[in-house]
């Protein structure tokens, strides 16, 4: 089966790029899209128990920039203009954090590629969400992963908690025609393999909001 997971094995399964590398790639692509096409964004999906994916919205990157987007930053009170920050959140370093101080909205994204599971931080993110609500902020949480994500025990977890997902296959489909796509140096066959949609969407028209 073709999916983005095989891209993450490069250059070798036993010697590949880290998740922070791919988090930074996604962040840079989003910043590029914000300048190149303000309507750009990525589909959001919710999987079900039958391994089907259901569209549940669009993640807009319209305003993403160097001043409101951080990769691997340790959470604290500064971006939220708070006087203090709960100690229990001090160890949390979201893979990607985007915030809009005027709208009081924050988005956290956890990136998954290969070799890791995604279940260890959900309770902490829920606590952050509840705290942000008390501060009159809206908090969004998404997973960024391939529909071929290898840790099969993660999928029932995602379904149970109804966590929206950004699929790497959609991200790469958008990146393909941008400078961020060209630097990957992929062949046409590799692009086709790494951007292949989930089996249940193979016959549907894919419409990521691309440049």
trRosetta pair geometry for C-beta under 8 A, 3 or more apart (Angstrom, degrees):
i j d omega theta_ij theta_ji phi_ij phi_ji
1 148 6.3 173 108 -105 115 120
1 196 7.7 -160 172 101 70 143
1 199 7.6 -61 -136 -61 123 106
2 6 7.4 -64 -146 13 58 135
2 192 7.2 -26 176 125 159 71
2 193 4.0 -126 -148 -152 118 67
2 194 7.2 -95 174 -53 95 25
2 196 3.8 86 98 9 109 151
3 6 6.8 121 71 0 58 91
3 146 4.9 112 154 175 113 121
3 147 5.7 -129 -132 65 134 80
3 148 3.1 150 75 -14 154 130
3 168 7.9 87 169 71 85 108
3 169 6.3 -72 -149 -68 72 118
3 193 7.7 -56 5 161 18 70
3 194 7.2 34 150 -139 23 41
3 196 5.9 -90 -80 66 50 100
4 7 5.1 -40 -167 23 65 118
4 8 6.9 62 142 -21 78 98
4 146 4.1 -152 60 -103 97 119
4 148 6.8 173 45 36 59 110
4 167 7.8 152 6 166 133 78
4 168 3.8 -126 75 105 167 122
4 169 5.2 -145 -30 -67 111 65
4 171 7.9 40 -98 55 161 100
4 172 5.9 169 -102 -11 120 141
4 194 4.8 67 -105 -167 61 81
4 195 7.4 54 -70 -77 92 37
5 8 5.8 -58 -161 32 40 112
5 9 7.4 46 145 -27 66 98
5 113 7.6 139 -129 -178 60 59
5 114 6.0 101 -160 -76 87 106
5 146 4.7 -152 -50 75 78 160
5 148 4.1 -106 -8 98 125 116
5 149 6.9 178 -81 -84 118 28
5 150 6.3 121 -145 -44 143 94
6 9 5.7 -41 -159 18 44 117
6 148 7.8 -2 -20 93 78 156
6 193 6.5 -43 62 139 139 123
6 194 6.6 -124 65 -91 93 84
7 10 6.1 -40 -175 4 47 114
7 168 7.7 -153 49 147 130 134
7 172 7.3 171 -25 -93 167 150
7 186 7.8 -32 -116 -96 110 135
7 190 7.5 104 -92 178 92 104
7 194 4.6 57 -46 -123 121 133
8 16 6.2 76 158 164 61 144
8 17 7.2 -108 -151 58 66 92
8 22 7.0 -19 -110 -66 103 149
8 113 4.0 173 -141 -178 149 109
8 114 4.7 158 111 -9 128 107
8 146 7.7 -130 -8 -22 128 136
9 12 7.1 -53 163 160 78 18
9 13 4.6 -18 -154 -88 106 68
9 16 5.7 -101 -156 -89 26 144
9 114 6.6 35 -71 3 70 164
10 16 6.2 98 73 -129 31 98
10 17 7.4 6 86 0 74 102
11 15 6.5 -25 67 96 89 94
11 16 6.9 -175 32 -104 47 63
12 15 4.4 33 62 46 109 88
12 16 6.4 -138 70 -59 46 77
13 16 6.6 -15 -138 -36 19 122
13 114 8.0 -82 -146 123 76 155
16 113 7.9 -154 126 131 129 137
16 114 7.1 25 79 55 155 122
17 21 4.0 -90 175 68 113 156
17 22 6.5 120 116 -41 120 88
17 113 7.8 -82 88 163 85 175
18 21 5.0 116 59 -4 69 99
18 22 7.7 -145 101 4 46 85
19 22 5.8 -60 -151 43 41 105
19 23 6.1 48 150 -25 71 103
19 95 6.7 -74 145 -122 111 129
19 111 5.0 155 -175 101 102 110
19 112 7.0 -24 -122 -113 128 26
19 113 5.3 -163 -95 6 79 110
19 116 6.9 -36 -46 18 141 148
20 23 5.3 -49 -141 35 36 116
20 24 6.3 38 158 -20 66 103
20 71 6.8 112 -156 157 81 116
20 72 5.5 9 -123 -53 112 139
20 95 7.3 -149 -99 -142 58 86
20 111 8.0 144 -81 63 28 140
21 24 6.0 -60 -157 36 27 109
21 25 6.5 30 146 -22 63 105
22 25 5.1 -43 -145 31 40 119
22 26 6.5 43 154 -19 65 99
22 111 5.8 170 96 174 102 140
22 113 5.5 126 17 -66 159 128
23 26 5.9 -54 -153 35 31 110
23 27 6.4 31 150 -18 65 107
23 71 5.0 140 126 -147 111 113
23 72 6.8 115 95 -39 150 91
23 95 4.4 -136 -111 174 141 101
23 96 5.5 -163 -164 -53 102 95
23 109 7.8 158 -136 101 96 107
23 111 4.4 -138 -78 -7 90 155
23 144 7.8 129 -105 66 71 144
24 27 5.5 -53 -145 38 34 113
24 28 6.2 32 157 -17 67 106
24 71 5.1 65 -85 -157 70 176
25 28 6.0 -57 -147 38 27 107
25 29 6.3 28 155 -18 63 108
25 180 7.0 133 -167 -172 82 117
26 29 5.7 -56 -147 38 30 112
26 30 6.3 31 154 -20 64 107
26 96 6.6 -69 92 -71 121 150
26 109 7.6 -117 116 118 147 150
26 111 6.8 -172 10 -98 144 126
26 144 6.3 4 -104 -174 168 161
26 171 6.2 -42 -115 -153 95 146
27 30 5.7 -56 -149 35 30 112
27 31 6.4 29 153 -17 64 105
27 64 7.7 -147 -157 168 66 130
27 69 5.7 155 -155 154 106 123
27 71 5.1 -104 -23 -59 157 115
27 96 5.9 -172 -73 -121 103 114
28 31 5.7 -52 -146 37 33 111
28 32 6.3 37 152 -21 65 104
28 180 6.2 159 111 -108 103 131
29 32 5.6 -54 -150 35 32 113
29 33 6.3 31 153 -18 65 106
29 171 6.9 98 96 -172 158 97
29 174 7.2 108 169 103 127 111
29 175 5.3 -54 -127 -95 138 104
29 178 6.9 116 -139 84 88 152
29 180 4.6 -164 -94 107 86 170
30 33 5.7 -53 -146 36 32 111
30 34 6.4 40 152 -27 63 102
30 61 4.1 -133 -161 -148 94 148
30 64 4.7 -23 139 94 108 160
30 69 7.1 -177 93 -136 125 157
31 34 5.6 -47 -149 27 33 117
31 35 7.0 23 154 -9 61 103
31 61 7.7 -103 -59 166 29 122
31 64 5.5 -112 -85 117 58 99
31 65 6.1 101 -130 -116 97 37
31 66 6.9 57 -129 -50 142 66
31 69 6.6 -150 -71 56 103 157
32 35 6.2 -67 -161 41 33 103
32 36 5.8 13 155 -8 72 119
32 178 6.1 111 126 -179 142 139
32 179 7.0 -146 -144 50 151 99
32 180 5.9 -167 18 -26 160 124
33 36 5.7 -63 -128 48 32 102
33 37 5.9 -45 -166 54 72 86
33 40 3.8 -112 178 93 116 151
33 41 7.8 160 140 -62 143 33
33 61 5.3 65 84 82 119 130
33 64 7.8 35 67 52 91 120
33 174 7.1 -2 -88 161 137 129
33 178 7.6 -65 -72 -95 79 156
33 210 7.8 -91 -124 -142 120 49
33 211 6.5 -137 -125 -54 78 96
34 38 6.6 38 -162 -109 50 60
34 40 7.3 -115 -68 57 37 112
34 61 5.3 -104 -65 132 92 88
34 62 6.0 99 -129 175 85 17
34 63 6.4 139 -146 -84 127 3
34 64 4.7 -154 -55 54 143 77
34 65 6.4 -125 104 -65 156 73
36 40 7.1 34 78 -20 90 145
36 178 7.2 -168 22 -121 172 114
36 211 4.8 -27 129 -107 123 130
37 40 4.3 91 92 -37 103 107
37 209 7.8 -165 123 151 125 87
37 210 7.4 70 64 151 157 33
37 211 4.3 -178 -15 -110 136 68
38 62 4.9 49 -172 -141 79 86
39 62 7.3 21 -89 -94 23 100
39 209 5.9 -119 132 -178 80 123
40 60 7.9 121 91 -148 44 62
40 61 6.1 -34 98 53 91 101
40 62 7.6 156 53 -78 64 57
40 174 7.0 111 -164 -157 114 132
40 209 5.0 164 -144 122 39 94
40 210 6.2 40 -128 -128 102 21
40 211 6.1 -16 -81 -61 131 62
41 58 4.6 75 113 167 139 104
41 59 5.4 179 -173 85 101 49
41 60 4.3 -56 -91 -101 133 44
41 61 5.7 164 -104 4 64 77
41 62 7.5 -23 -66 -38 102 77
41 208 7.7 -143 90 -173 54 75
41 209 4.4 30 43 56 73 133
42 58 7.0 150 73 -160 33 67
42 59 4.8 -12 58 55 87 105
42 61 7.4 51 -6 -25 91 112
42 166 5.1 41 125 -142 137 112
42 170 5.5 118 -156 120 92 123
42 171 6.1 0 -118 -81 136 73
42 174 6.8 -94 -92 -15 86 150
42 208 6.1 -7 -126 -148 53 109
42 209 7.3 -109 -56 40 26 89
43 55 6.0 -66 -167 -127 115 96
43 57 7.8 143 -161 89 52 41
43 58 6.1 -44 -104 -105 43 68
43 59 7.8 -4 74 14 5 82
43 166 7.6 140 80 -129 52 65
43 167 7.3 -10 78 25 98 101
43 170 5.4 -126 38 -136 98 162
43 207 7.8 100 -60 78 124 64
43 208 5.8 -101 -13 -101 97 76
43 209 8.0 140 -48 -3 69 83
44 55 7.2 94 76 -162 59 58
44 56 5.0 -74 107 72 101 83
44 57 4.3 -2 45 68 127 84
44 58 6.4 -149 0 -80 93 15
44 59 5.7 108 -57 -32 103 90
44 142 6.8 -98 -125 -120 109 130
44 164 4.4 1 -179 -178 116 125
44 165 7.0 137 -161 63 64 36
44 166 6.4 -45 -104 -78 64 67
45 53 4.4 -7 -171 -173 132 108
45 54 6.5 133 -159 64 72 39
45 55 6.2 -45 -101 -97 69 40
45 56 6.4 127 -128 14 18 94
45 164 6.8 130 61 -160 32 71
45 165 5.1 -40 68 65 86 90
45 166 7.8 134 20 -95 86 22
45 167 6.1 23 17 -31 135 109
46 53 7.3 146 71 -156 33 59
46 54 5.1 -29 63 63 85 96
46 56 4.9 56 -13 -27 105 141
46 159 8.0 106 173 -116 84 57
46 162 6.1 1 -144 -157 130 70
46 163 7.7 153 -120 75 84 32
46 164 5.8 -58 -70 -102 83 60
46 165 7.1 139 -92 13 35 87
47 51 6.7 -18 -166 -137 113 34
47 52 6.9 148 -152 78 64 37
47 53 5.4 -35 -93 -96 68 68
47 54 7.6 158 -97 14 19 78
47 147 7.9 146 -83 -130 125 88
47 155 6.3 -64 102 -156 150 95
47 158 6.0 50 46 107 112 123
47 159 5.9 -77 95 -78 87 89
47 165 6.9 16 -16 13 96 138
48 51 7.5 -67 72 4 65 14
48 52 5.1 -7 41 58 107 87
48 53 7.9 -164 5 -81 77 24
48 54 6.5 56 -31 -13 107 115
48 159 6.2 91 -146 -129 28 115
49 156 7.6 41 -115 -113 81 76
49 159 5.7 107 -68 -170 66 159
51 155 7.6 -1 -99 -177 77 149
51 198 7.5 -167 158 -172 84 124
51 199 7.5 25 129 45 116 112
51 200 7.1 158 115 -23 76 123
52 198 7.7 138 -142 129 37 139
52 200 4.5 15 -124 5 79 178
53 147 6.8 -67 -55 -111 140 126
53 165 8.0 -85 -136 62 111 120
53 167 7.7 8 -144 -55 158 137
53 198 5.0 122 -2 34 128 156
53 200 6.3 164 23 65 77 118
53 201 6.2 -39 58 -34 114 123
56 164 5.5 -129 80 -111 131 110
57 164 6.9 -24 44 -135 113 150
58 209 6.3 53 -155 -8 133 132
59 107 7.6 119 -146 -158 109 154
59 142 6.8 -35 -82 -38 140 169
59 166 6.1 -35 9 -87 148 120
60 209 7.9 -18 -107 71 67 154
61 64 4.4 -38 -170 3 84 130
63 68 7.0 -2 131 63 96 145
63 100 6.6 66 88 -98 143 113
64 68 6.9 -128 -136 82 45 97
64 69 5.0 55 -166 -60 89 139
64 98 5.8 -53 -111 -125 97 132
65 68 5.8 57 54 30 80 88
65 69 6.3 159 65 6 28 110
66 69 6.8 -66 -106 50 17 95
68 79 7.8 116 -137 -148 66 118
68 98 6.1 55 135 -158 89 69
68 99 5.6 -129 -167 64 93 63
68 100 6.6 50 -172 -82 148 52
68 101 7.8 -129 -116 -12 117 87
69 96 7.3 -15 -166 -167 88 90
69 97 7.3 165 -150 87 42 54
69 98 5.1 -6 -102 -101 78 83
70 73 3.7 -6 145 -10 133 138
70 79 7.8 -125 -1 -65 135 145
70 96 7.6 155 83 -154 47 45
70 97 4.9 -10 59 59 93 101
71 95 6.8 -17 -152 167 74 53
71 96 5.8 -18 -105 -98 68 67
72 93 5.4 22 -164 162 58 115
72 94 7.8 -142 -97 87 26 43
72 95 6.5 -3 -69 -136 66 40
73 93 6.5 -174 87 -148 22 81
73 94 7.4 -10 57 54 71 80
73 97 5.9 -85 52 30 110 129
74 90 7.3 16 176 -176 113 55
74 91 7.9 -58 -142 -147 104 19
74 92 7.3 122 -152 81 62 47
74 93 4.9 -41 -90 -92 60 93
75 85 7.2 178 132 -166 84 139
75 89 5.5 -64 92 151 128 110
75 90 7.6 -137 74 -117 83 24
75 92 5.0 -5 18 85 124 99
75 93 7.1 -156 -11 -92 76 39
75 94 6.8 66 -53 -4 108 96
75 97 7.2 153 -88 -88 88 156
75 128 7.3 -44 175 -122 171 136
76 79 7.8 109 71 9 66 81
76 85 5.0 -125 -158 -21 55 168
76 90 7.6 40 -91 -120 80 68
77 80 6.0 -89 -161 59 49 96
77 81 7.6 -71 161 92 81 5
77 82 3.8 -110 -152 71 102 95
77 83 6.7 -78 180 71 153 13
77 84 5.9 -172 -69 135 152 8
77 85 4.0 -139 -46 -50 90 102
78 81 7.7 22 -179 -69 29 39
79 97 7.4 153 39 138 171 130
79 99 4.9 109 158 48 126 157
79 101 7.2 -138 173 -73 68 102
79 106 7.6 105 118 -107 125 121
80 99 7.0 -105 -75 -159 71 155
80 101 7.6 178 -124 -111 34 86
80 106 7.1 -35 -86 -58 105 139
80 132 7.5 -116 -127 -120 146 93
80 135 6.8 40 169 133 128 154
80 137 6.5 -50 -140 -64 115 156
81 101 6.4 80 -14 -144 122 120
82 85 6.2 112 90 -72 130 73
82 135 6.6 -46 -92 -133 119 147
85 89 6.3 -99 166 68 98 116
85 90 7.2 118 117 -79 114 77
86 89 5.0 78 77 6 94 102
86 90 7.8 -131 106 -33 56 79
86 131 6.2 -106 -4 -120 137 155
87 90 5.4 -25 -163 -17 49 122
88 124 7.7 -159 147 -134 94 91
88 127 6.7 -66 116 137 130 151
89 92 5.1 -47 -169 18 70 123
89 124 7.1 137 -113 -175 69 100
89 127 7.2 -158 -76 105 97 112
89 128 5.8 103 -115 -89 129 97
89 131 7.4 -99 -45 34 141 161
92 121 7.2 116 -126 -154 97 119
92 124 5.6 180 -87 149 124 133
92 125 7.7 146 -143 -75 140 64
92 128 6.8 -119 92 -61 174 137
94 97 4.7 106 72 -59 130 94
94 108 4.4 -111 -128 -147 149 99
94 109 6.9 95 170 49 111 45
94 110 6.8 -98 -151 -75 77 69
95 109 5.9 -79 75 100 101 73
95 110 5.3 114 9 -131 120 39
95 111 4.2 -158 161 8 162 95
95 144 7.5 -123 92 35 142 119
96 107 7.8 -19 116 114 95 91
96 108 7.2 142 82 -161 63 42
96 109 3.9 -8 60 56 113 108
96 111 6.8 85 -13 -37 105 105
96 144 7.5 44 17 -7 134 141
97 106 6.8 -15 -166 -171 91 101
97 107 7.2 154 -155 82 43 56
97 108 5.8 -10 -103 -104 73 68
97 109 7.8 -158 -67 23 33 75
98 106 7.1 162 87 -156 50 52
98 107 4.5 -3 59 55 98 105
98 109 7.8 35 1 -7 99 108
99 105 7.0 173 -151 93 55 52
99 106 4.3 -11 -105 -107 92 82
99 107 7.4 -167 -75 22 47 65
100 103 4.2 12 113 41 123 105
100 104 7.3 -56 93 1 78 16
100 105 4.8 12 47 53 106 92
100 106 7.7 -158 25 -72 61 46
101 104 6.9 21 -169 -78 32 52
103 138 7.8 -46 138 34 92 115
104 136 5.9 -20 168 122 157 81
104 137 4.6 -127 172 -110 91 66
104 138 6.5 100 114 11 78 77
105 137 6.9 167 -89 -169 23 79
105 138 4.7 -16 -111 66 77 103
105 139 7.9 175 -158 -78 53 29
105 140 7.1 20 -177 -5 96 107
106 132 6.4 -112 36 -140 125 152
106 137 5.9 22 1 166 105 127
106 138 7.3 171 27 87 62 54
106 139 5.3 -12 68 -112 96 70
106 140 7.2 -170 96 28 48 72
107 139 7.9 158 -88 -163 32 48
107 140 4.4 -16 -112 68 77 109
107 141 7.7 175 -159 -77 56 30
107 142 7.1 0 -173 8 100 107
108 125 6.3 -155 87 -135 152 115
108 128 7.5 63 -29 98 154 146
108 139 7.1 9 0 -174 106 93
108 140 7.0 178 27 90 64 56
108 141 5.0 -10 68 -109 101 74
108 142 7.5 168 90 27 55 63
109 141 7.8 166 -83 -157 36 48
109 142 5.1 -17 -110 70 79 93
109 143 7.4 130 -160 -120 67 14
109 144 5.2 40 176 -22 113 114
109 166 7.0 -12 -139 19 123 132
110 118 6.1 127 122 -147 135 107
110 121 6.8 165 -96 63 146 136
110 141 7.7 19 -6 -172 100 91
110 142 7.6 -168 27 95 69 47
110 143 5.5 -31 69 -113 93 66
110 144 6.9 -174 86 22 40 79
111 144 4.7 -25 -107 69 64 114
111 145 7.5 148 -164 -69 42 67
112 116 6.2 -138 -137 79 86 102
112 118 5.2 -57 -73 -69 139 120
112 143 6.3 -4 4 -172 117 103
112 144 6.8 164 23 82 67 59
112 145 4.0 -1 63 -96 108 108
112 146 7.9 -117 98 14 90 70
112 149 6.0 33 116 -126 129 120
112 151 7.9 -90 -175 25 136 120
112 154 7.8 139 -159 -171 169 169
113 116 7.5 56 51 28 66 105
113 145 7.7 -149 -71 -127 28 71
113 146 7.7 60 -136 -8 45 108
113 168 8.0 84 -109 -75 69 155
114 150 5.9 51 -133 7 80 133
115 150 7.8 35 -43 57 35 137
116 151 7.3 -71 101 -33 33 142
117 120 7.0 100 93 -21 97 96
117 151 4.6 178 -101 -169 78 165
117 153 7.0 -16 -129 75 127 105
117 154 5.7 -172 -152 -71 81 110
118 121 7.8 -64 -178 32 58 95
118 143 6.0 42 -173 -123 157 129
118 145 7.3 -77 -53 -61 151 144
118 151 7.2 162 2 70 83 141
118 154 5.2 67 35 -137 101 129
118 157 7.4 174 81 92 91 138
118 158 7.8 31 84 -66 132 100
119 122 6.4 -41 -160 -6 50 117
119 153 7.7 -53 -28 119 140 101
119 154 6.4 -148 -44 -113 97 77
119 157 5.2 -87 -98 -151 111 167
121 124 5.1 -60 -166 44 69 114
121 125 5.8 69 137 -24 90 102
122 125 5.7 -56 -147 38 34 111
122 126 6.4 38 154 -22 67 104
122 157 7.8 -155 -31 171 155 116
122 161 6.5 -74 -162 -122 147 172
122 163 7.8 -95 -120 -73 120 142
123 126 5.6 -52 -151 33 33 114
123 127 6.6 36 150 -20 64 102
124 127 5.6 -51 -153 33 35 113
124 128 6.6 37 149 -18 65 103
125 128 5.4 -50 -148 36 37 114
125 129 6.3 43 150 -23 66 102
125 141 5.2 89 168 -112 136 151
126 129 5.4 -48 -148 33 34 116
126 130 6.5 33 154 -17 65 103
127 130 5.8 -53 -148 36 32 110
127 131 6.3 32 153 -18 65 107
128 131 5.7 -57 -147 39 31 111
128 132 6.1 31 155 -20 67 108
128 139 6.4 173 121 -154 88 160
129 132 5.8 -58 -146 37 27 109
129 133 6.5 32 153 -22 62 104
129 139 4.2 -153 -119 80 70 137
129 141 6.9 -73 -68 -24 122 122
130 133 5.7 -50 -152 30 32 115
130 134 6.9 35 150 -20 61 101
131 134 5.7 -53 -158 31 36 114
131 135 6.7 22 148 -8 66 108
132 135 5.5 -62 -150 45 38 106
132 137 4.0 -74 180 76 94 111
132 138 7.3 -34 132 84 118 3
132 139 4.2 104 67 -45 150 121
133 136 7.6 44 -175 -76 34 20
133 137 7.0 -98 -72 63 27 61
133 138 7.7 49 -94 -101 70 40
133 139 7.0 -86 -46 9 76 107
141 163 6.8 -58 108 -143 98 101
142 163 7.2 146 -130 170 39 88
142 164 5.2 -47 -114 91 90 92
142 165 6.5 141 -170 -114 87 24
142 166 5.5 58 153 -14 132 97
143 158 6.7 -74 17 -113 151 120
143 163 5.8 64 -8 133 108 124
143 164 7.7 177 27 97 74 45
143 165 4.8 -28 70 -113 95 81
143 166 7.2 -162 95 29 46 70
144 165 7.5 150 -92 -165 25 69
144 166 4.6 -16 -107 68 74 109
144 168 6.8 89 167 -67 80 79
144 171 7.4 46 -160 -42 109 147
145 149 4.6 16 163 -76 125 128
145 165 6.2 -59 43 -156 92 117
145 166 7.8 114 20 73 50 62
145 167 7.2 -40 82 -120 51 49
145 168 6.5 -60 158 -21 18 102
146 149 5.3 157 67 -55 74 66
146 167 6.7 66 -132 -161 34 76
146 168 4.5 -41 -78 35 74 121
146 169 6.5 90 -137 -33 76 87
147 167 5.6 2 -38 -134 91 122
147 169 6.3 -28 7 -3 104 130
147 197 7.4 52 13 -177 154 45
147 198 4.3 -129 -171 -79 163 95
149 154 6.2 -72 130 70 133 136
149 155 7.3 155 76 -63 117 91
151 154 4.5 67 101 -14 103 115
152 155 6.1 -38 -167 11 51 113
153 156 6.8 -49 -165 33 47 103
153 157 6.9 48 143 -17 67 112
154 157 5.3 -65 -159 40 42 118
154 158 6.2 42 150 -23 76 104
155 158 5.6 -50 -146 33 35 111
155 159 6.4 34 156 -17 66 105
156 159 5.5 -54 -145 40 35 113
156 160 6.0 39 156 -25 68 106
157 160 5.8 -52 -144 33 27 112
157 161 6.4 0 165 5 62 111
158 161 6.5 -73 -145 51 24 92
158 162 8.0 99 161 -77 55 8
158 163 5.0 -93 -147 49 73 105
158 165 6.7 16 -163 -54 140 121
159 162 7.3 18 -177 -73 31 49
166 170 6.9 -114 -176 63 72 122
166 171 6.6 65 153 -51 107 110
167 170 4.7 89 72 4 92 101
167 171 7.1 -160 99 -6 50 85
167 197 7.9 66 125 -132 158 67
167 198 7.6 -108 -120 -33 155 100
168 171 5.2 -53 -147 37 41 117
168 172 6.1 38 156 -18 72 105
168 194 7.9 -69 128 174 104 90
169 172 6.0 -55 -146 39 28 107
169 173 6.4 36 151 -25 61 106
169 194 7.0 -173 -114 149 71 54
169 195 5.1 119 -165 -151 77 41
169 196 6.3 -83 -137 65 133 39
169 197 5.9 159 128 -95 147 46
169 198 7.9 -179 35 -33 155 64
170 173 5.4 -50 -147 32 33 116
170 174 6.6 31 155 -15 64 102
170 195 7.9 107 -74 -150 21 84
170 206 7.3 -153 -108 -172 86 122
170 208 4.7 149 -167 -82 96 135
171 174 6.0 -59 -158 37 30 107
171 175 6.2 26 149 -18 67 112
172 175 5.3 -53 -138 41 37 113
172 176 6.3 63 156 -52 64 88
172 181 7.5 109 -163 -114 63 100
172 191 7.4 -171 153 -145 112 70
172 194 5.4 -81 139 126 167 106
172 195 4.9 -137 97 -85 109 89
173 176 5.9 -29 -157 -7 28 120
173 195 4.4 117 -72 -152 82 125
173 206 6.6 -65 -175 131 169 140
173 208 5.5 129 91 21 119 141
173 210 7.1 -108 122 -65 82 140
174 177 7.9 -81 178 35 35 87
174 178 7.3 12 142 -9 68 125
174 208 5.0 -102 -61 124 101 137
174 209 7.7 11 -106 76 126 45
174 210 4.2 -164 -127 -103 79 102
174 211 7.6 103 -169 3 84 76
175 178 5.5 -83 -155 42 46 112
175 180 5.0 -82 -149 98 101 103
175 181 4.1 146 141 -72 76 91
175 184 7.7 69 134 -14 127 134
176 181 4.4 128 -133 -139 15 155
176 191 5.7 86 -125 -150 120 126
176 195 6.7 -18 -56 -63 132 151
177 181 6.2 44 7 32 18 152
177 210 6.9 86 44 161 118 132
177 211 6.6 -142 94 64 111 104
178 181 5.0 107 54 1 67 98
178 182 7.4 -130 101 -5 40 86
178 211 6.3 108 -80 16 102 137
179 182 5.6 -51 -144 34 40 111
179 183 6.6 42 159 -25 68 101
180 183 6.3 -46 -149 26 31 111
180 184 7.8 40 151 -27 54 98
181 184 6.1 -52 -170 17 41 113
181 186 7.8 -71 179 31 79 112
182 185 7.7 47 166 -63 48 47
186 190 4.0 -127 -171 92 102 127
186 191 5.2 128 115 -56 126 78
186 194 7.0 -73 -150 19 157 140
187 190 4.6 99 52 5 76 102
187 191 7.1 -136 95 -4 42 84
188 191 5.7 -51 -150 34 33 113
188 192 6.4 34 152 -19 64 105
189 192 5.6 -54 -150 36 33 112
189 193 6.3 32 153 -19 66 106
190 193 5.6 -55 -146 38 33 111
190 194 5.9 17 162 -9 69 113
191 194 6.2 -64 -137 44 25 100
191 195 5.9 1 170 1 65 119
192 195 6.6 -72 -137 47 19 95
192 196 6.8 47 157 -60 58 89
193 196 6.1 -33 -161 -18 29 115
196 202 7.9 -2 -175 -108 88 90
197 201 4.2 -87 146 90 132 112
197 202 6.0 -179 74 -84 103 48
197 204 7.6 -99 113 57 164 94
197 206 5.9 -166 -64 -74 137 132
198 201 5.0 70 62 19 83 104
198 202 7.6 -111 98 -43 43 73
199 202 5.8 -19 -158 -27 38 115
201 204 4.8 -63 -161 37 71 118
201 206 7.1 76 153 -79 120 95
